[in-house]
Amino acid sequence: MKTIVKIKKLKPNASIPDRQSDGAAGYDLHACIDTECIIQPGEVQLIPTGISCEIPVGFEIQVRPRSGLASREKLLIINSPGTIDSDYRGEFFVPIMNLNDKPFRVENGMRIAQIILSKVESIQWEIAQDLSATQRGEGGFGSSGI
């Protein structure tokens, strides 16, 4: 079953997110820039995509790094996974950080991130005096092993 998400191209050269294979979970986001953009080592740049969406209520779009760019080029999305809420109607931007020791050139149309549509459940909080016991208990970071 497919969920319909309305998409608007804000610029003529914007690309619609696409999958590279039928089994791919993520849809690639493409840079939509008029001139090349250089991300210097240690720098963060907001890369525009030229699109906006009408995400259905009860869903979010998660923005994640592309594994190839992360592993080969050391490019990360600094708030990964980023969330685009269902009531946001602005342009999608991707905050990319260059952890490499050399500059990285972003070109128009380049696949810069991937997005996944995810269902979001609303929460009804219930105040409690006690919580059920577990083996882990209150053990925090690293308490369950390496």
KOLKE-113330 format. One line per 10 residues: number of its first residue (from 1); their letters; for each residue x, y, z of N, C-alpha, C. Coordinates in steps of 0.1 Angstrom, whole numbers, m for minus. Last residue first. Layout:
N
NUM = A = X:Y:Z:X:Y:Z:X:Y:Z | ...
# end
This chain:
146
146 = IGSSGFGGEG = 292:m33:254:300:m25:245:291:m20:234 | 265:m33:279:277:m39:272:283:m29:262 | 246:m18:290:242:m31:285:253:m38:277 | 256:6:297:253:m4:308:250:m17:303 | 261:26:279:271:15:280:268:5:291 | 240:48:296:250:47:284:260:36:288 | 224:33:323:224:42:312:234:38:301 | 202:15:343:215:16:337:215:24:324 | 179:12:358:182:25:354:196:27:348 | 171:m20:345:168:m10:354:171:4:349
136 = RQTASLDQAI = 176:m44:332:186:m33:331:183:m22:341 | 155:m60:339:168:m64:343:178:m53:342 | 128:m39:353:134:m47:342:148:m51:347 | 97:m30:367:111:m34:369:116:m41:356 | 75:m3:359:77:m18:360:93:m20:360 | 74:26:379:75:20:366:79:5:368 | 54:47:400:64:37:398:63:31:384 | 36:67:397:45:68:408:57:58:407 | 28:83:366:29:71:374:39:74:386 | 8:99:342:17:101:353:17:88:362
126 = EWQISEVKSL = 7:93:309:1:88:321:11:90:333 | 3:108:277:11:106:289:3:102:301 | m3:96:247:m11:101:258:m3:98:271 | 11:104:216:13:99:229:3:105:239 | 6:93:182:5:103:193:6:96:206 | 30:79:160:19:77:169:18:88:179 | 39:81:127:41:87:140:29:85:149 | 55:64:101:43:67:108:46:72:122 | 77:79:77:75:71:89:62:75:96 | 95:79:48:82:83:54:79:73:65
116 = IIQAIRMGNE = 128:89:44:119:78:46:106:83:53 | 154:101:22:143:103:31:134:91:32 | 189:108:20:178:99:17:167:102:27 | 212:130:2:206:124:15:195:115:10 | 221:138:m22:228:143:m10:223:137:3 | 228:134:m55:221:128:m45:228:131:m32 | 230:164:m76:237:153:m68:228:148:m57 | 217:186:m87:212:172:m91:219:161:m83 | 247:206:m87:232:205:m89:228:191:m93 | 272:195:m64:268:199:m77:253:198:m78
106 = VRFPKDNLNM = 296:201:m40:282:197:m42:278:203:m56 | 328:191:m31:320:199:m41:306:193:m43 | 346:194:m2:337:186:m10:329:195:m18 | 381:197:9:368:202:5:360:193:m3 | 395:173:32:396:180:19:382:186:16 | 392:158:54:403:168:55:404:175:41 | 357:153:64:369:150:56:380:160:58 | 333:160:74:343:156:83:356:152:77 | 311:183:66:322:177:60:332:173:71 | 276:182:70:289:185:76:300:177:69
96 = IPVFFEGRYD = 246:195:58:256:186:56:269:191:62 | 213:198:62:225:203:68:236:193:68 | 191:203:36:199:192:42:211:198:48 | 158:215:33:172:217:32:179:206:40 | 127:218:17:136:209:24:150:213:22 | 106:247:20:116:239:13:124:230:22 | 76:243:41:87:250:34:96:241:26 | 56:233:55:53:234:41:65:241:34 | 48:212:83:58:220:76:56:221:61 | 32:194:94:26:207:92:36:217:86
86 = SDITGPSNII = 46:170:97:35:170:88:29:184:85 | 82:176:99:69:174:105:58:176:94 | 111:160:94:102:170:87:88:167:92 | 139:153:113:125:151:111:119:163:104 | 171:136:108:163:149:109:148:145:107 | 188:112:126:179:115:115:171:128:118 | 210:140:122:205:127:117:200:118:128 | 220:166:121:209:163:130:202:149:127 | 240:166:102:244:168:116:232:166:126 | 249:142:80:238:151:83:238:153:98
76 = LLKERSALGS = 283:139:67:272:135:77:261:146:76 | 308:126:48:298:137:49:286:131:58 | 330:110:40:329:115:54:319:127:55 | 331:97:17:334:111:17:334:118:30 | 325:70:23:336:73:14:341:88:15 | 304:70:42:316:62:44:328:66:35 | 286:91:33:291:90:47:304:82:48 | 281:84:7:287:97:10:293:97:24 | 270:58:11:282:60:3:289:74:6 | 247:63:26:258:55:32:271:57:24
66 = RPRVQIEFGV = 233:94:31:235:83:22:247:76:26 | 216:103:62:227:103:53:226:92:43 | 180:112:63:192:104:67:204:106:58 | 151:124:75:162:127:66:174:120:71 | 118:113:76:131:113:83:141:115:72 | 86:128:77:97:123:68:110:124:76 | 58:115:95:69:124:94:78:119:82 | 22:112:101:35:108:95:45:119:96 | 0:124:110:3:110:115:15:104:109 | m10:140:80:m10:140:95:m8:125:99
56 = PIECSIGTPI = 12:138:51:m1:135:58:1:135:73 | 30:165:39:31:152:46:18:149:53 | 35:181:13:24:181:22:24:166:28 | 68:196:6:58:185:6:46:188:15 | 91:210:m17:84:210:m4:73:200:m5 | 124:214:m33:110:208:m31:104:211:m17 | 150:223:m34:140:228:m44:126:222:m43 | 170:217:m17:165:206:m26:155:211:m36 | 200:233:m4:186:233:m8:182:221:m17 | 220:227:23:219:224:9:204:224:5
46 = LQVEGPQIIC = 238:243:46:225:239:43:223:238:28 | 270:231:58:262:240:48:248:234:47 | 297:232:80:283:228:77:276:237:67 | 331:222:81:321:232:78:307:225:77 | 353:205:81:347:209:94:335:219:93 | 364:215:49:365:205:61:361:212:74 | 337:231:30:351:230:35:352:220:47 | 319:226:4:318:224:18:332:222:23 | 309:245:m23:320:238:m17:318:238:m2 | 286:243:m49:287:247:m35:299:239:m30
36 = ETDICAHLDY = 278:256:m81:283:246:m72:286:252:m59 | 246:273:m86:261:272:m88:266:262:m78 | 220:266:m80:223:273:m93:238:273:m96 | 208:235:m67:216:247:m66:219:253:m79 | 196:211:m52:190:220:m62:196:233:m60 | 204:177:m45:207:191:m44:201:199:m55 | 179:153:m39:189:158:m48:191:173:m44 | 173:124:m20:171:138:m21:182:143:m30 | 161:91:m25:172:100:m25:167:115:m28 | 143:72:m2:142:80:m15:153:90:m15
26 = GAAGDSQRDP = 148:40:13:149:55:12:148:60:m2 | 146:13:8:137:19:18:137:34:16 | 148:m6:m21:154:5:m13:143:11:m4 | 138:m25:m39:139:m28:m25:144:m17:m16 | 140:m13:m64:126:m16:m59:127:m19:m44 | 165:13:m63:160:0:m66:147:m3:m59 | 167:40:m58:176:34:m68:173:20:m71 | 140:63:m57:147:51:m51:156:46:m62 | 137:99:m55:136:86:m61:144:75:m54 | 122:131:m53:130:121:m47:127:107:m53
16 = ISANPKLKKI = 125:152:m82:115:144:m73:124:133:m66 | 146:180:m84:143:166:m87:133:160:m77 | 145:213:m99:144:204:m87:141:190:m92 | 145:232:m119:155:221:m120:155:212:m107 | 124:250:m112:123:241:m124:133:229:m124 | 116:250:m78:124:255:m89:123:245:m100 | 97:237:m63:99:251:m61:108:258:m71 | 75:213:m67:88:217:m72:88:232:m71 | 58:196:m42:58:208:m50:72:211:m54 | 38:168:m35:51:174:m36:50:186:m45
6 = KVITKM = 18:148:m13:19:158:m24:32:165:m23 | 18:114:m9:24:126:m4:25:136:m15 | 0:86:m2:1:97:m11:7:109:m4 | 13:54:5:7:66:10:10:78:1 | 5:22:m8:13:34:m9:6:46:m3 | 8:m12:0:0:0:0:9:12:0
# end
